[in-house]
Amino acid sequence: MRKRTLCLFLAGIAVLSGCRKTETWHKSTLFYFDTVCELNLYCSAPAFMSAQTKVNQIFSEIQDHFAPNVSDLSSPLILDLFQKAKKVYHSSDGSFDISIAPLSQLWGFISGSYSVPDAQEISTTLKSIGMDKAKVEGGKIRLKPGMSLDWGGIAKGFGIDLAARALIQMGISMGFVNAGGDLYCWGTNPNNEPWQIGIKHPRQSGFLGILAISDLGAATTGDYQRYFSQDGIRYHHVLDPKSGHPARRNQSVTVIGPEASICDALSTAVFVSKDPALILEKYPEYGAILVDCEGKMSYLGKSYPFRPWKGR
Amino acid sequence: MDRRDFFKKILMTPAVAPLLLAANRTKGEGELYLITDNPEVFLGHILQGLRKFQAVSGINFSFSTAHPQEKELDHILKDAGWHRAENPTQADMSLAFRRLHQATRPSFSLVKSGQIWDIRSRKLYALWKQMNSSGPISRSLTVVTFSQNPIRRFSGESIAIYQSGRLIDKLTLGGQDTRIYALESNVIRVHKENGRAWIAESSCRHRICLLSPPVFLAGERIICAPNQFVLEVQGPRSVDTIIG
């Protein structure tokens, strides 16, 4: 009897041990949005496999829905993101504008055939710019002739939000999703601290500084991320929808806040705008770290833990 | 005064115990506890002695609390080549003042990662003996906190090369070398020199990888997205991930 009890007890332990899935940190690298995406999650191995599958599914869907010149403008995802983008457009007085695609095309930032357009070309193209000209009618976005949409300033953040939300719903309590420099992080890092996020310096090797955040998104827009030089002048991809030229006030802007998609859009808006403080007043849960055209750092909006990099 | 006596005196000051507990959390940094009414007389010599043991690095200092000898300390440190940091976060060394509950003989002790750091230095020992035997008793404690230079701490040790998520090469960051990676339809040339690495040649359409500055800190990357090519610096990290 005692032997049987002991055997049953040991068998029970063996079964329970097999059932318990050990949680640990898992990392992987994916390629979407023409860049590297990084996942770092605290979960069991089977959960990580499921998580990767889910993120692949979400990022593929986002990539397909928001590709340049996509013709279907009626999907729920597109309509949802259009409304988010429109809100930032109005809040920023047009500094963030997804109808900027014809301008991006003119400068060669979509095709990769870079060139500096003349004033006449810019003036003509500007007539097609302005999100107000796009309307949602009959469950579809209607564009005026010559208009096209560039979702690059918000789609990646949107994808990150969707992915993070899905992973949290799957029960993954700690981790981050970093897609080409936009990210969302939740829980604590492997050292049981807030996530330590390095912000790239816009001009030098090393970091501008380190954010210590959790349950937040962050996104950076910089004049060094995509540019070409001609006659010693840098022409970068962050175009001012009003002037048609690259915005010149800043070298980089990082926005931190509850949603990565809004951080993504606001980082562009704040980068371009001449009144960035006015924009952030409308988003009290968001803060920004700016590096102006002369390399001077400043802070706007809500403060988040940030230590400037002192290794210089 | 021996170590036990030193700690007894120090820990009787409630304000100091949190500092010692905090010291345990901040690995790699150290603290100097200096008991004397005239820290400006001894600090310069102590710092000189500690530099040889690499306990001290950097050149910027700041005061984290008001100090009765601030002016004298400022003067002595500047004479020794230190600079007063405009921004306290830029300081390699931070000075604070505490008043001990109980007066005691002058002495000093070094703490690292929450433990007494026993530095074997004849000069420092001689200085300690001189302070302890001849100095007037004191209730003044100067706590000097050292922050290790993050560049030295977090400079990478090696470079990992990934293509389509797969590790294809790994090399140390030291020395000088050029590696050529022939991908399906492109060639990427990676160069490393003086502890930094960069992409020297790439036929990708964006050319952002070519425009990226050399990388050297652990965690930094240069990415050639069209080729799914990643150059990553590996080593002890200061950050979990990078944006921008």
Interface residues (C-beta under 8 A of the other chain):
Chain A: S28 T29 L30 F31 D34 T35 V36 E38 N40 G112 F176 N178 G180 G181 D182 L183 C185 N189 P190 W195 Q196 I197 G198 I199 K200 H201 P202 R203 Q204 S205 G206 F207 L208 I210 A218 A219 T220 G222 Y224 Q225 R226 Y227 F228 S252 T254 R307 P308 W309 K310 G311
Chain B: N87 T89 Q90 A91 D92 S147 N149 P150 I151 Y162 S164 G165 R196 R205 H206 R207 I208 L211 P213 P214 V215 F216 L217 G219 E220 R221 I223 A225 P226 Q228 V230 S238 V239 D240 T241 I242 I243 G244
